[in-house]
Amino acid sequence: MHQPLHCATRVSATAPQGDDGGNQVLVKCDGCQTAQKLHAFWGNLPGTGSIKAAVKPAIAKAKELPAPDATLAAKLDEKVWIAESFDAAKAVVYQLPIGPGSGPFTLTDGYKETAKTLGQQRLALAGARLGTVLNAELK
């Protein structure tokens, strides 16, 4: 629920049923061989790879994440989490250079940096909330 495109779809004249959480929008970037789905771009912000090979690097990356806002981390109502991600999708994900239609849109360095920052914040917040929920349930 913390990945914005898991909680939003863009409805428009060209996609009256929505864009399937960014799965019908193509983006490309410098150095990319082919266009990819907007949803995949956002989903891959934490990195890709096999689970087995990624455990140690994931732990190291988690230690590099910014500390989540304690007030937000204490909010354990999943409806709040969904609303946060939906708002993030409107405020960040579906902003220029993402335009109307299905693209492909070329991602700017500014967009990619903003996406990386938001992705790290949302991931850290998800981890803090999951830790709180698990600690409460496993007592």
Summary of the structure (lengths in Angstrom):
residues: 139
radius of gyration: 16.0
end to end distance: 24.4
largest distance: 50.5
contacts: 368
relative contact order: 0.21
helix: 52%
strand: 5%
